Amino acid sequence: MSFWPRMKLTNGEQRQGVQKYFDHEKGVRGVLRKIYPGQLALTQTIRLPTFNFQIARRCRVFGLTASGDINQFKIQIQDSSGEQYLAQPITLASLLGGYVDIPPPPYAAAPVGNAGGFPPLLTSAGTTLGWSYPLGTPRTNAPLIFEPSIVLDSNQVLTITGYSLTDYQNVNYRVDMCFHVWEFPSWKGGPA
């Protein structure tokens, strides 16, 4: 199970004047968390769909999520310098994984006066299967995300290429993606 990574500045980013938060006294902007959309659409005429991700600021792509026909695509990720971030095209479903259901801890849903929480679910042999929760107890989904940590300089292009897992006859597959990035508006340029 994975959660969104926390923003940590590298020593090189700090040397270039990047600050995690906005500084009112210095007038320096902080790091921005942004999400940009992308899409791969495989049709009978487009057999090798590509999506080019590019923004004007230096950024770090820290996550990639997707929805749609993720079981029908393999992808390859490459930047404009030719560096490939996957050894070979990999299925999108294997890369991202999906979602994990996170139930609340038993004590969080415990009624007043029941500090021990709800009773565990037991098998006939007496072993615990898990915890029981009343209907309507809030649950959350933690994303299983691809955490590439790709650093892109200003206007550098990241290309996602899609490959079909099936024959190209009568197929129309689509994947919508989100690129989760940290942008550095106060980046002064130069080597990191």
Order of alpha helices (4+ residues) and beta strands (2+ residues): alpha-beta-beta-beta-beta-beta-alpha-beta-beta-beta-beta-beta-beta-beta
